[in-house]
Amino acid sequence: MRRKLGTLCVIVLIIGPLVASKPSDADILARIGAATAQRIRSELPNPVTIAGPFVALRPGDVLPEEELVRIRIHTDRTMEGTDITVLPGEKGEVKLRGIVTSPTQRDRAGQLASGTVGVTKVLNEIAVPE
């Protein structure tokens, strides 16, 4: 008897709101859901900006070291407004050339390059205007 009563209560609780709802409620909920999804999509950052630094840290990628370093430098927020070229050297060696606005950015570029998988030596030839 208790099982039948429990089953009946569950059915009433699940189906009751569906039967009692107005036809316009579904439309309103659909519009709210679509607006929320659009707002969330517009607030998400660019996937390239997110994936760039992580791609450079994964071992076993087919990208050459200089490309991995370039990705890390160009996606780092502290390196915005810089003009840095990454050139290949011997196996595991990269050269950094370009102009930055501060010595801190020059040092940061060297840190990003030396912390990249596969890079064994960094020649930092970045200029800082006085």
Backbone as XML, in Angstrom:
<?xml version="1.0"?>
<chain id="A" units="angstrom">
  <residue number="1" name="MET">
    <atom name="N" x="0.814" y="-1.188" z="0.000"/>
    <atom name="CA" x="0.000" y="0.000" z="0.000"/>
    <atom name="C" x="0.863" y="1.260" z="0.000"/>
  </residue>
  <residue number="2" name="ARG">
    <atom name="N" x="1.937" y="1.255" z="0.806"/>
    <atom name="CA" x="2.803" y="2.426" z="0.876"/>
    <atom name="C" x="3.510" y="2.680" z="-0.446"/>
  </residue>
  <residue number="3" name="ARG">
    <atom name="N" x="3.912" y="1.612" z="-1.120"/>
    <atom name="CA" x="4.584" y="1.761" z="-2.409"/>
    <atom name="C" x="3.660" y="2.404" z="-3.430"/>
  </residue>
  <residue number="4" name="LYS">
    <atom name="N" x="2.407" y="1.959" z="-3.441"/>
    <atom name="CA" x="1.450" y="2.522" z="-4.393"/>
    <atom name="C" x="1.219" y="4.000" z="-4.101"/>
  </residue>
  <residue number="5" name="LEU">
    <atom name="N" x="1.111" y="4.338" z="-2.832"/>
    <atom name="CA" x="0.898" y="5.728" z="-2.444"/>
    <atom name="C" x="2.140" y="6.573" z="-2.790"/>
  </residue>
  <residue number="6" name="GLY">
    <atom name="N" x="3.330" y="6.023" z="-2.553"/>
    <atom name="CA" x="4.573" y="6.732" z="-2.881"/>
    <atom name="C" x="4.713" y="6.945" z="-4.378"/>
  </residue>
  <residue number="7" name="THR">
    <atom name="N" x="4.370" y="5.916" z="-5.156"/>
    <atom name="CA" x="4.432" y="6.018" z="-6.612"/>
    <atom name="C" x="3.453" y="7.070" z="-7.110"/>
  </residue>
  <residue number="8" name="LEU">
    <atom name="N" x="2.260" y="7.076" z="-6.564"/>
    <atom name="CA" x="1.247" y="8.045" z="-6.961"/>
    <atom name="C" x="1.719" y="9.475" z="-6.641"/>
  </residue>
  <residue number="9" name="CYS">
    <atom name="N" x="2.334" y="9.672" z="-5.487"/>
    <atom name="CA" x="2.835" y="10.999" z="-5.113"/>
    <atom name="C" x="3.929" y="11.464" z="-6.076"/>
  </residue>
  <residue number="10" name="VAL">
    <atom name="N" x="4.835" y="10.564" z="-6.447"/>
    <atom name="CA" x="5.910" y="10.912" z="-7.379"/>
    <atom name="C" x="5.332" y="11.287" z="-8.740"/>
  </residue>
  <residue number="11" name="ILE">
    <atom name="N" x="4.366" y="10.529" z="-9.202"/>
    <atom name="CA" x="3.750" y="10.824" z="-10.497"/>
    <atom name="C" x="3.066" y="12.187" z="-10.460"/>
  </residue>
  <residue number="12" name="VAL">
    <atom name="N" x="2.349" y="12.464" z="-9.391"/>
    <atom name="CA" x="1.661" y="13.755" z="-9.276"/>
    <atom name="C" x="2.672" y="14.892" z="-9.237"/>
  </residue>
  <residue number="13" name="LEU">
    <atom name="N" x="3.777" y="14.697" z="-8.504"/>
    <atom name="CA" x="4.788" y="15.743" z="-8.397"/>
    <atom name="C" x="5.511" y="16.004" z="-9.721"/>
  </residue>
  <residue number="14" name="ILE">
    <atom name="N" x="5.691" y="14.983" z="-10.511"/>
    <atom name="CA" x="6.399" y="15.139" z="-11.788"/>
    <atom name="C" x="5.467" y="15.621" z="-12.890"/>
  </residue>
  <residue number="15" name="ILE">
    <atom name="N" x="4.332" y="15.014" z="-13.025"/>
    <atom name="CA" x="3.428" y="15.317" z="-14.141"/>
    <atom name="C" x="2.542" y="16.528" z="-13.837"/>
  </residue>
  <residue number="16" name="GLY">
    <atom name="N" x="2.228" y="16.763" z="-12.569"/>
    <atom name="CA" x="1.347" y="17.873" z="-12.201"/>
    <atom name="C" x="1.768" y="19.213" z="-12.762"/>
  </residue>
  <residue number="17" name="PRO">
    <atom name="N" x="3.009" y="19.641" z="-12.550"/>
    <atom name="CA" x="3.423" y="20.936" z="-13.093"/>
    <atom name="C" x="3.378" y="20.992" z="-14.616"/>
  </residue>
  <residue number="18" name="LEU">
    <atom name="N" x="3.644" y="19.875" z="-15.266"/>
    <atom name="CA" x="3.583" y="19.863" z="-16.734"/>
    <atom name="C" x="2.157" y="20.076" z="-17.241"/>
  </residue>
  <residue number="19" name="VAL">
    <atom name="N" x="1.196" y="19.456" z="-16.560"/>
    <atom name="CA" x="-0.201" y="19.585" z="-16.973"/>
    <atom name="C" x="-0.728" y="20.982" z="-16.635"/>
  </residue>
  <residue number="20" name="ALA">
    <atom name="N" x="-0.308" y="21.507" z="-15.501"/>
    <atom name="CA" x="-0.830" y="22.790" z="-15.038"/>
    <atom name="C" x="-0.152" y="23.982" z="-15.700"/>
  </residue>
  <residue number="21" name="SER">
    <atom name="N" x="0.971" y="23.779" z="-16.387"/>
    <atom name="CA" x="1.678" y="24.916" z="-16.974"/>
    <atom name="C" x="0.940" y="25.445" z="-18.195"/>
  </residue>
  <residue number="22" name="LYS">
    <atom name="N" x="1.142" y="26.693" z="-18.452"/>
    <atom name="CA" x="0.524" y="27.351" z="-19.592"/>
    <atom name="C" x="1.362" y="27.073" z="-20.831"/>
  </residue>
  <residue number="23" name="PRO">
    <atom name="N" x="0.739" y="27.076" z="-22.010"/>
    <atom name="CA" x="1.516" y="26.850" z="-23.236"/>
    <atom name="C" x="2.573" y="27.929" z="-23.453"/>
  </residue>
  <residue number="24" name="SER">
    <atom name="N" x="2.351" y="29.123" z="-22.965"/>
    <atom name="CA" x="3.310" y="30.205" z="-23.183"/>
    <atom name="C" x="4.535" y="30.082" z="-22.282"/>
  </residue>
  <residue number="25" name="ASP">
    <atom name="N" x="4.459" y="29.294" z="-21.210"/>
    <atom name="CA" x="5.603" y="29.127" z="-20.312"/>
    <atom name="C" x="6.798" y="28.514" z="-21.042"/>
  </residue>
  <residue number="26" name="ALA">
    <atom name="N" x="6.548" y="27.545" z="-21.884"/>
    <atom name="CA" x="7.635" y="26.896" z="-22.628"/>
    <atom name="C" x="8.317" y="27.894" z="-23.550"/>
  </residue>
  <residue number="27" name="ASP">
    <atom name="N" x="7.533" y="28.747" z="-24.190"/>
    <atom name="CA" x="8.111" y="29.754" z="-25.077"/>
    <atom name="C" x="8.983" y="30.739" z="-24.291"/>
  </residue>
  <residue number="28" name="ILE">
    <atom name="N" x="8.473" y="31.141" z="-23.141"/>
    <atom name="CA" x="9.222" y="32.091" z="-22.312"/>
    <atom name="C" x="10.529" y="31.458" z="-21.845"/>
  </residue>
  <residue number="29" name="LEU">
    <atom name="N" x="10.462" y="30.212" z="-21.386"/>
    <atom name="CA" x="11.670" y="29.527" z="-20.934"/>
    <atom name="C" x="12.668" y="29.325" z="-22.066"/>
  </residue>
  <residue number="30" name="ALA">
    <atom name="N" x="12.169" y="29.023" z="-23.258"/>
    <atom name="CA" x="13.057" y="28.847" z="-24.413"/>
    <atom name="C" x="13.766" y="30.156" z="-24.753"/>
  </residue>
  <residue number="31" name="ARG">
    <atom name="N" x="13.048" y="31.266" z="-24.720"/>
    <atom name="CA" x="13.663" y="32.570" z="-25.005"/>
    <atom name="C" x="14.689" y="32.935" z="-23.937"/>
  </residue>
  <residue number="32" name="ILE">
    <atom name="N" x="14.373" y="32.671" z="-22.679"/>
    <atom name="CA" x="15.315" y="32.962" z="-21.588"/>
    <atom name="C" x="16.573" y="32.107" z="-21.746"/>
  </residue>
  <residue number="33" name="GLY">
    <atom name="N" x="16.383" y="30.844" z="-22.070"/>
    <atom name="CA" x="17.531" y="29.949" z="-22.268"/>
    <atom name="C" x="18.403" y="30.398" z="-23.428"/>
  </residue>
  <residue number="34" name="ALA">
    <atom name="N" x="17.794" y="30.803" z="-24.540"/>
    <atom name="CA" x="18.562" y="31.259" z="-25.700"/>
    <atom name="C" x="19.316" y="32.543" z="-25.379"/>
  </residue>
  <residue number="35" name="ALA">
    <atom name="N" x="18.661" y="33.473" z="-24.667"/>
    <atom name="CA" x="19.326" y="34.730" z="-24.303"/>
    <atom name="C" x="20.488" y="34.471" z="-23.353"/>
  </residue>
  <residue number="36" name="THR">
    <atom name="N" x="20.294" y="33.566" z="-22.412"/>
    <atom name="CA" x="21.367" y="33.238" z="-21.464"/>
    <atom name="C" x="22.547" y="32.594" z="-22.187"/>
  </residue>
  <residue number="37" name="ALA">
    <atom name="N" x="22.267" y="31.676" z="-23.087"/>
    <atom name="CA" x="23.337" y="31.010" z="-23.843"/>
    <atom name="C" x="24.114" y="32.023" z="-24.676"/>
  </residue>
  <residue number="38" name="GLN">
    <atom name="N" x="23.415" y="32.963" z="-25.305"/>
    <atom name="CA" x="24.075" y="33.986" z="-26.114"/>
    <atom name="C" x="24.964" y="34.874" z="-25.246"/>
  </residue>
  <residue number="39" name="ARG">
    <atom name="N" x="24.471" y="35.251" z="-24.084"/>
    <atom name="CA" x="25.247" y="36.104" z="-23.172"/>
    <atom name="C" x="26.507" y="35.375" z="-22.698"/>
  </residue>
  <residue number="40" name="ILE">
    <atom name="N" x="26.374" y="34.096" z="-22.380"/>
    <atom name="CA" x="27.528" y="33.313" z="-21.928"/>
    <atom name="C" x="28.557" y="33.208" z="-23.044"/>
  </residue>
  <residue number="41" name="ARG">
    <atom name="N" x="28.103" y="32.916" z="-24.281"/>
    <atom name="CA" x="29.027" y="32.810" z="-25.414"/>
    <atom name="C" x="29.768" y="34.116" z="-25.663"/>
  </residue>
  <residue number="42" name="SER">
    <atom name="N" x="29.079" y="35.239" z="-25.526"/>
    <atom name="CA" x="29.722" y="36.525" z="-25.793"/>
    <atom name="C" x="30.743" y="36.893" z="-24.722"/>
  </residue>
  <residue number="43" name="GLU">
    <atom name="N" x="30.591" y="36.363" z="-23.516"/>
    <atom name="CA" x="31.510" y="36.685" z="-22.428"/>
    <atom name="C" x="32.725" y="35.761" z="-22.368"/>
  </residue>
  <residue number="44" name="LEU">
    <atom name="N" x="32.690" y="34.641" z="-23.080"/>
    <atom name="CA" x="33.817" y="33.708" z="-23.049"/>
    <atom name="C" x="35.004" y="34.286" z="-23.805"/>
  </residue>
  <residue number="45" name="PRO">
    <atom name="N" x="36.229" y="34.037" z="-23.346"/>
    <atom name="CA" x="37.406" y="34.535" z="-24.058"/>
    <atom name="C" x="37.638" y="33.748" z="-25.339"/>
  </residue>
  <residue number="46" name="ASN">
    <atom name="N" x="38.444" y="34.318" z="-26.196"/>
    <atom name="CA" x="38.799" y="33.688" z="-27.461"/>
    <atom name="C" x="39.524" y="32.365" z="-27.182"/>
  </residue>
  <residue number="47" name="PRO">
    <atom name="N" x="39.101" y="31.252" z="-27.796"/>
    <atom name="CA" x="39.749" y="29.953" z="-27.533"/>
    <atom name="C" x="41.229" y="29.939" z="-27.883"/>
  </residue>
  <residue number="48" name="VAL">
    <atom name="N" x="41.647" y="30.712" z="-28.878"/>
    <atom name="CA" x="43.060" y="30.746" z="-29.252"/>
    <atom name="C" x="43.885" y="31.343" z="-28.119"/>
  </residue>
  <residue number="49" name="THR">
    <atom name="N" x="43.354" y="32.364" z="-27.473"/>
    <atom name="CA" x="44.055" y="32.999" z="-26.369"/>
    <atom name="C" x="44.230" y="32.033" z="-25.206"/>
  </residue>
  <residue number="50" name="ILE">
    <atom name="N" x="43.250" y="31.200" z="-24.996"/>
    <atom name="CA" x="43.329" y="30.239" z="-23.894"/>
    <atom name="C" x="44.253" y="29.085" z="-24.247"/>
  </residue>
  <residue number="51" name="ALA">
    <atom name="N" x="44.106" y="28.540" z="-25.441"/>
    <atom name="CA" x="44.854" y="27.341" z="-25.814"/>
    <atom name="C" x="46.311" y="27.629" z="-26.133"/>
  </residue>
  <residue number="52" name="GLY">
    <atom name="N" x="46.628" y="28.833" z="-26.594"/>
    <atom name="CA" x="47.984" y="29.150" z="-27.022"/>
    <atom name="C" x="49.053" y="28.794" z="-26.015"/>
  </residue>
  <residue number="53" name="PRO">
    <atom name="N" x="48.981" y="29.296" z="-24.792"/>
    <atom name="CA" x="50.042" y="28.984" z="-23.833"/>
    <atom name="C" x="50.125" y="27.504" z="-23.485"/>
  </residue>
  <residue number="54" name="PHE">
    <atom name="N" x="48.998" y="26.814" z="-23.448"/>
    <atom name="CA" x="49.012" y="25.404" z="-23.092"/>
    <atom name="C" x="49.594" y="24.548" z="-24.207"/>
  </residue>
  <residue number="55" name="VAL">
    <atom name="N" x="49.375" y="24.945" z="-25.452"/>
    <atom name="CA" x="49.948" y="24.218" z="-26.583"/>
    <atom name="C" x="51.467" y="24.252" z="-26.496"/>
  </residue>
  <residue number="56" name="ALA">
    <atom name="N" x="52.003" y="25.386" z="-26.073"/>
    <atom name="CA" x="53.453" y="25.533" z="-26.004"/>
    <atom name="C" x="54.072" y="24.727" z="-24.868"/>
  </residue>
  <residue number="57" name="LEU">
    <atom name="N" x="53.290" y="24.305" z="-23.916"/>
    <atom name="CA" x="53.826" y="23.557" z="-22.777"/>
    <atom name="C" x="53.732" y="22.050" z="-22.939"/>
  </residue>
  <residue number="58" name="ARG">
    <atom name="N" x="52.949" y="21.573" z="-23.890"/>
    <atom name="CA" x="52.779" y="20.122" z="-24.048"/>
    <atom name="C" x="53.979" y="19.506" z="-24.741"/>
  </residue>
  <residue number="59" name="PRO">
    <atom name="N" x="54.546" y="18.451" z="-24.173"/>
    <atom name="CA" x="55.645" y="17.779" z="-24.856"/>
    <atom name="C" x="55.118" y="16.933" z="-26.011"/>
  </residue>
  <residue number="60" name="GLY">
    <atom name="N" x="55.956" y="16.735" z="-27.016"/>
    <atom name="CA" x="55.597" y="15.860" z="-28.115"/>
    <atom name="C" x="54.819" y="16.527" z="-29.232"/>
  </residue>
  <residue number="61" name="ASP">
    <atom name="N" x="54.684" y="17.846" z="-29.217"/>
    <atom name="CA" x="53.990" y="18.518" z="-30.305"/>
    <atom name="C" x="54.856" y="18.515" z="-31.551"/>
  </residue>
  <residue number="62" name="VAL">
    <atom name="N" x="54.200" y="18.652" z="-32.696"/>
    <atom name="CA" x="54.921" y="18.655" z="-33.956"/>
    <atom name="C" x="55.384" y="20.055" z="-34.345"/>
  </residue>
  <residue number="63" name="LEU">
    <atom name="N" x="54.999" y="21.060" z="-33.602"/>
    <atom name="CA" x="55.429" y="22.421" z="-33.902"/>
    <atom name="C" x="56.892" y="22.607" z="-33.514"/>
  </residue>
  <residue number="64" name="PRO">
    <atom name="N" x="57.629" y="23.386" z="-34.315"/>
    <atom name="CA" x="59.019" y="23.650" z="-33.946"/>
    <atom name="C" x="59.099" y="24.552" z="-32.714"/>
  </residue>
  <residue number="65" name="GLU">
    <atom name="N" x="60.241" y="24.521" z="-32.052"/>
    <atom name="CA" x="60.409" y="25.274" z="-30.809"/>
    <atom name="C" x="60.145" y="26.760" z="-30.983"/>
  </residue>
  <residue number="66" name="GLU">
    <atom name="N" x="60.625" y="27.335" z="-32.103"/>
    <atom name="CA" x="60.443" y="28.776" z="-32.290"/>
    <atom name="C" x="58.963" y="29.155" z="-32.420"/>
  </residue>
  <residue number="67" name="GLU">
    <atom name="N" x="58.170" y="28.273" z="-32.989"/>
    <atom name="CA" x="56.731" y="28.538" z="-33.097"/>
    <atom name="C" x="56.055" y="28.443" z="-31.724"/>
  </residue>
  <residue number="68" name="LEU">
    <atom name="N" x="56.478" y="27.487" z="-30.920"/>
    <atom name="CA" x="55.940" y="27.367" z="-29.567"/>
    <atom name="C" x="56.270" y="28.602" z="-28.733"/>
  </residue>
  <residue number="69" name="VAL">
    <atom name="N" x="57.496" y="29.102" z="-28.880"/>
    <atom name="CA" x="57.895" y="30.309" z="-28.155"/>
    <atom name="C" x="57.082" y="31.503" z="-28.645"/>
  </residue>
  <residue number="70" name="ARG">
    <atom name="N" x="56.906" y="31.616" z="-29.957"/>
    <atom name="CA" x="56.130" y="32.719" z="-30.522"/>
    <atom name="C" x="54.705" y="32.717" z="-29.986"/>
  </residue>
  <residue number="71" name="ILE">
    <atom name="N" x="54.101" y="31.547" z="-29.895"/>
    <atom name="CA" x="52.739" y="31.428" z="-29.361"/>
    <atom name="C" x="52.697" y="31.914" z="-27.916"/>
  </residue>
  <residue number="72" name="ARG">
    <atom name="N" x="53.655" y="31.475" z="-27.123"/>
    <atom name="CA" x="53.655" y="31.875" z="-25.707"/>
    <atom name="C" x="53.841" y="33.375" z="-25.544"/>
  </residue>
  <residue number="73" name="ILE">
    <atom name="N" x="54.737" y="33.963" z="-26.323"/>
    <atom name="CA" x="54.995" y="35.407" z="-26.194"/>
    <atom name="C" x="53.790" y="36.216" z="-26.654"/>
  </residue>
  <residue number="74" name="HIS">
    <atom name="N" x="53.196" y="35.834" z="-27.760"/>
    <atom name="CA" x="52.084" y="36.623" z="-28.308"/>
    <atom name="C" x="50.774" y="36.432" z="-27.543"/>
  </residue>
  <residue number="75" name="THR">
    <atom name="N" x="50.676" y="35.406" z="-26.721"/>
    <atom name="CA" x="49.452" y="35.210" z="-25.939"/>
    <atom name="C" x="49.606" y="35.643" z="-24.483"/>
  </residue>
  <residue number="76" name="ASP">
    <atom name="N" x="50.793" y="36.051" z="-24.088"/>
    <atom name="CA" x="51.017" y="36.504" z="-22.719"/>
    <atom name="C" x="50.516" y="37.945" z="-22.577"/>
  </residue>
  <residue number="77" name="ARG">
    <atom name="N" x="49.714" y="38.192" z="-21.549"/>
    <atom name="CA" x="49.114" y="39.524" z="-21.370"/>
    <atom name="C" x="50.146" y="40.604" z="-21.086"/>
  </residue>
  <residue number="78" name="THR">
    <atom name="N" x="51.234" y="40.258" z="-20.431"/>
    <atom name="CA" x="52.248" y="41.272" z="-20.124"/>
    <atom name="C" x="53.052" y="41.668" z="-21.355"/>
  </residue>
  <residue number="79" name="MET">
    <atom name="N" x="52.907" y="40.929" z="-22.441"/>
    <atom name="CA" x="53.680" y="41.200" z="-23.648"/>
    <atom name="C" x="52.876" y="41.949" z="-24.714"/>
  </residue>
  <residue number="80" name="GLU">
    <atom name="N" x="51.714" y="42.473" z="-24.346"/>
    <atom name="CA" x="50.900" y="43.217" z="-25.309"/>
    <atom name="C" x="51.643" y="44.464" z="-25.763"/>
  </residue>
  <residue number="81" name="GLY">
    <atom name="N" x="51.543" y="44.772" z="-27.052"/>
    <atom name="CA" x="52.170" y="45.961" z="-27.596"/>
    <atom name="C" x="53.633" y="45.785" z="-27.947"/>
  </residue>
  <residue number="82" name="THR">
    <atom name="N" x="54.125" y="44.563" z="-27.929"/>
    <atom name="CA" x="55.524" y="44.318" z="-28.263"/>
    <atom name="C" x="55.645" y="43.801" z="-29.687"/>
  </residue>
  <residue number="83" name="ASP">
    <atom name="N" x="56.819" y="43.959" z="-30.240"/>
    <atom name="CA" x="57.097" y="43.463" z="-31.588"/>
    <atom name="C" x="58.321" y="42.565" z="-31.499"/>
  </residue>
  <residue number="84" name="ILE">
    <atom name="N" x="58.076" y="41.282" z="-31.306"/>
    <atom name="CA" x="59.169" y="40.325" z="-31.102"/>
    <atom name="C" x="59.129" y="39.261" z="-32.182"/>
  </residue>
  <residue number="85" name="THR">
    <atom name="N" x="60.285" y="39.006" z="-32.763"/>
    <atom name="CA" x="60.435" y="37.950" z="-33.754"/>
    <atom name="C" x="61.226" y="36.819" z="-33.113"/>
  </residue>
  <residue number="86" name="VAL">
    <atom name="N" x="60.770" y="35.609" z="-33.322"/>
    <atom name="CA" x="61.465" y="34.436" z="-32.780"/>
    <atom name="C" x="62.087" y="33.690" z="-33.955"/>
  </residue>
  <residue number="87" name="LEU">
    <atom name="N" x="63.408" y="33.567" z="-33.912"/>
    <atom name="CA" x="64.147" y="32.919" z="-34.994"/>
    <atom name="C" x="64.721" y="31.591" z="-34.513"/>
  </residue>
  <residue number="88" name="PRO">
    <atom name="N" x="64.748" y="30.591" z="-35.402"/>
    <atom name="CA" x="65.322" y="29.301" z="-34.995"/>
    <atom name="C" x="66.843" y="29.369" z="-34.976"/>
  </residue>
  <residue number="89" name="GLY">
    <atom name="N" x="67.423" y="28.557" z="-34.130"/>
    <atom name="CA" x="68.875" y="28.415" z="-34.072"/>
    <atom name="C" x="69.218" y="26.948" z="-34.225"/>
  </residue>
  <residue number="90" name="GLU">
    <atom name="N" x="70.281" y="26.543" z="-33.564"/>
    <atom name="CA" x="70.635" y="25.123" z="-33.547"/>
    <atom name="C" x="69.544" y="24.351" z="-32.815"/>
  </residue>
  <residue number="91" name="LYS">
    <atom name="N" x="69.681" y="23.060" z="-32.711"/>
    <atom name="CA" x="68.682" y="22.217" z="-32.050"/>
    <atom name="C" x="68.379" y="22.728" z="-30.642"/>
  </residue>
  <residue number="92" name="GLY">
    <atom name="N" x="67.146" y="23.160" z="-30.414"/>
    <atom name="CA" x="66.735" y="23.627" z="-29.102"/>
    <atom name="C" x="67.093" y="25.071" z="-28.800"/>
  </residue>
  <residue number="93" name="GLU">
    <atom name="N" x="67.678" y="25.772" z="-29.748"/>
    <atom name="CA" x="68.091" y="27.159" z="-29.532"/>
    <atom name="C" x="67.151" y="28.106" z="-30.283"/>
  </residue>
  <residue number="94" name="VAL">
    <atom name="N" x="66.788" y="29.219" z="-29.634"/>
    <atom name="CA" x="65.968" y="30.239" z="-30.295"/>
    <atom name="C" x="66.573" y="31.616" z="-30.050"/>
  </residue>
  <residue number="95" name="LYS">
    <atom name="N" x="66.368" y="32.522" z="-31.026"/>
    <atom name="CA" x="66.810" y="33.908" z="-30.906"/>
    <atom name="C" x="65.584" y="34.793" z="-30.817"/>
  </residue>
  <residue number="96" name="LEU">
    <atom name="N" x="65.609" y="35.713" z="-29.873"/>
    <atom name="CA" x="64.530" y="36.679" z="-29.724"/>
    <atom name="C" x="65.042" y="38.027" z="-30.193"/>
  </residue>
  <residue number="97" name="ARG">
    <atom name="N" x="64.333" y="38.625" z="-31.146"/>
    <atom name="CA" x="64.698" y="39.947" z="-31.648"/>
    <atom name="C" x="63.461" y="40.813" z="-31.693"/>
  </residue>
  <residue number="98" name="GLY">
    <atom name="N" x="63.666" y="42.085" z="-31.431"/>
    <atom name="CA" x="62.545" y="43.008" z="-31.508"/>
    <atom name="C" x="62.706" y="44.158" z="-30.542"/>
  </residue>
  <residue number="99" name="ILE">
    <atom name="N" x="61.589" y="44.859" z="-30.320"/>
    <atom name="CA" x="61.587" y="46.036" z="-29.456"/>
    <atom name="C" x="60.446" y="45.898" z="-28.462"/>
  </residue>
  <residue number="100" name="VAL">
    <atom name="N" x="60.745" y="46.167" z="-27.207"/>
    <atom name="CA" x="59.731" y="46.160" z="-26.154"/>
    <atom name="C" x="59.773" y="47.507" z="-25.435"/>
  </residue>
  <residue number="101" name="THR">
    <atom name="N" x="58.785" y="47.756" z="-24.598"/>
    <atom name="CA" x="58.696" y="49.059" z="-23.948"/>
    <atom name="C" x="59.414" y="49.130" z="-22.601"/>
  </residue>
  <residue number="102" name="SER">
    <atom name="N" x="59.776" y="47.980" z="-22.018"/>
    <atom name="CA" x="60.417" y="48.012" z="-20.703"/>
    <atom name="C" x="61.362" y="46.821" z="-20.534"/>
  </residue>
  <residue number="103" name="PRO">
    <atom name="N" x="62.328" y="46.951" z="-19.638"/>
    <atom name="CA" x="63.219" y="45.824" z="-19.339"/>
    <atom name="C" x="62.457" y="44.625" z="-18.766"/>
  </residue>
  <residue number="104" name="THR">
    <atom name="N" x="61.351" y="44.903" z="-18.076"/>
    <atom name="CA" x="60.541" y="43.816" z="-17.523"/>
    <atom name="C" x="59.986" y="42.945" z="-18.642"/>
  </residue>
  <residue number="105" name="GLN">
    <atom name="N" x="59.528" y="43.572" z="-19.725"/>
    <atom name="CA" x="59.017" y="42.801" z="-20.856"/>
    <atom name="C" x="60.136" y="42.011" z="-21.529"/>
  </residue>
  <residue number="106" name="ARG">
    <atom name="N" x="61.314" y="42.594" z="-21.599"/>
    <atom name="CA" x="62.460" y="41.882" z="-22.184"/>
    <atom name="C" x="62.767" y="40.629" z="-21.370"/>
  </residue>
  <residue number="107" name="ASP">
    <atom name="N" x="62.785" y="40.772" z="-20.048"/>
    <atom name="CA" x="63.052" y="39.627" z="-19.175"/>
    <atom name="C" x="61.941" y="38.590" z="-19.265"/>
  </residue>
  <residue number="108" name="ARG">
    <atom name="N" x="60.700" y="39.064" z="-19.342"/>
    <atom name="CA" x="59.558" y="38.149" z="-19.425"/>
    <atom name="C" x="59.616" y="37.326" z="-20.708"/>
  </residue>
  <residue number="109" name="ALA">
    <atom name="N" x="59.988" y="37.946" z="-21.809"/>
    <atom name="CA" x="60.114" y="37.214" z="-23.075"/>
    <atom name="C" x="61.164" y="36.113" z="-22.951"/>
  </residue>
  <residue number="110" name="GLY">
    <atom name="N" x="62.280" y="36.425" z="-22.291"/>
    <atom name="CA" x="63.317" y="35.414" z="-22.069"/>
    <atom name="C" x="62.829" y="34.283" z="-21.189"/>
  </residue>
  <residue number="111" name="GLN">
    <atom name="N" x="62.047" y="34.613" z="-20.144"/>
    <atom name="CA" x="61.488" y="33.580" z="-19.265"/>
    <atom name="C" x="60.523" y="32.674" z="-20.028"/>
  </residue>
  <residue number="112" name="LEU">
    <atom name="N" x="59.662" y="33.294" z="-20.843"/>
    <atom name="CA" x="58.697" y="32.499" z="-21.609"/>
    <atom name="C" x="59.419" y="31.561" z="-22.576"/>
  </residue>
  <residue number="113" name="ALA">
    <atom name="N" x="60.466" y="32.074" z="-23.213"/>
    <atom name="CA" x="61.200" y="31.253" z="-24.171"/>
    <atom name="C" x="61.928" y="30.108" z="-23.472"/>
  </residue>
  <residue number="114" name="SER">
    <atom name="N" x="62.614" y="30.411" z="-22.375"/>
    <atom name="CA" x="63.377" y="29.355" z="-21.698"/>
    <atom name="C" x="62.478" y="28.329" z="-21.029"/>
  </residue>
  <residue number="115" name="GLY">
    <atom name="N" x="61.236" y="28.690" z="-20.717"/>
    <atom name="CA" x="60.306" y="27.759" z="-20.098"/>
    <atom name="C" x="59.512" y="26.923" z="-21.082"/>
  </residue>
  <residue number="116" name="THR">
    <atom name="N" x="59.776" y="27.085" z="-22.359"/>
    <atom name="CA" x="59.055" y="26.335" z="-23.385"/>
    <atom name="C" x="59.704" y="24.974" z="-23.594"/>
  </residue>
  <residue number="117" name="VAL">
    <atom name="N" x="58.872" y="23.963" z="-23.758"/>
    <atom name="CA" x="59.351" y="22.602" z="-23.964"/>
    <atom name="C" x="60.215" y="22.529" z="-25.218"/>
  </residue>
  <residue number="118" name="GLY">
    <atom name="N" x="61.380" y="21.927" z="-25.097"/>
    <atom name="CA" x="62.277" y="21.740" z="-26.232"/>
    <atom name="C" x="63.323" y="22.831" z="-26.387"/>
  </residue>
  <residue number="119" name="VAL">
    <atom name="N" x="63.189" y="23.942" z="-25.680"/>
    <atom name="CA" x="64.156" y="25.039" z="-25.784"/>
    <atom name="C" x="65.255" y="24.815" z="-24.745"/>
  </residue>
  <residue number="120" name="THR">
    <atom name="N" x="66.504" y="24.761" z="-25.242"/>
    <atom name="CA" x="67.637" y="24.545" z="-24.347"/>
    <atom name="C" x="68.481" y="25.804" z="-24.166"/>
  </residue>
  <residue number="121" name="LYS">
    <atom name="N" x="68.407" y="26.735" z="-25.141"/>
    <atom name="CA" x="69.202" y="27.963" z="-25.064"/>
    <atom name="C" x="68.427" y="29.107" z="-25.707"/>
  </residue>
  <residue number="122" name="VAL">
    <atom name="N" x="68.480" y="30.266" z="-25.053"/>
    <atom name="CA" x="67.789" y="31.459" z="-25.561"/>
    <atom name="C" x="68.801" y="32.583" z="-25.747"/>
  </residue>
  <residue number="123" name="LEU">
    <atom name="N" x="68.858" y="33.136" z="-26.969"/>
    <atom name="CA" x="69.670" y="34.313" z="-27.242"/>
    <atom name="C" x="68.710" y="35.504" z="-27.278"/>
  </residue>
  <residue number="124" name="ASN">
    <atom name="N" x="68.739" y="36.311" z="-26.237"/>
    <atom name="CA" x="67.802" y="37.416" z="-26.086"/>
    <atom name="C" x="68.434" y="38.684" z="-26.655"/>
  </residue>
  <residue number="125" name="GLU">
    <atom name="N" x="68.036" y="39.042" z="-27.868"/>
    <atom name="CA" x="68.546" y="40.240" z="-28.551"/>
    <atom name="C" x="67.462" y="41.305" z="-28.651"/>
  </residue>
  <residue number="126" name="ILE">
    <atom name="N" x="66.605" y="41.383" z="-27.659"/>
    <atom name="CA" x="65.488" y="42.332" z="-27.645"/>
    <atom name="C" x="65.994" y="43.681" z="-27.149"/>
  </residue>
  <residue number="127" name="ALA">
    <atom name="N" x="65.601" y="44.741" z="-27.871"/>
    <atom name="CA" x="66.017" y="46.087" z="-27.504"/>
    <atom name="C" x="64.938" y="46.794" z="-26.689"/>
  </residue>
  <residue number="128" name="VAL">
    <atom name="N" x="65.403" y="47.628" z="-25.750"/>
    <atom name="CA" x="64.511" y="48.454" z="-24.948"/>
    <atom name="C" x="64.884" y="49.909" z="-25.205"/>
  </residue>
  <residue number="129" name="PRO">
    <atom name="N" x="63.990" y="50.694" z="-25.810"/>
    <atom name="CA" x="64.330" y="52.103" z="-26.061"/>
    <atom name="C" x="64.493" y="52.869" z="-24.750"/>
  </residue>
  <residue number="130" name="GLU">
    <atom name="N" x="65.395" y="53.840" z="-24.773"/>
    <atom name="CA" x="65.650" y="54.614" z="-23.556"/>
    <atom name="C" x="64.842" y="55.872" z="-23.508"/>
  </residue>
</chain>
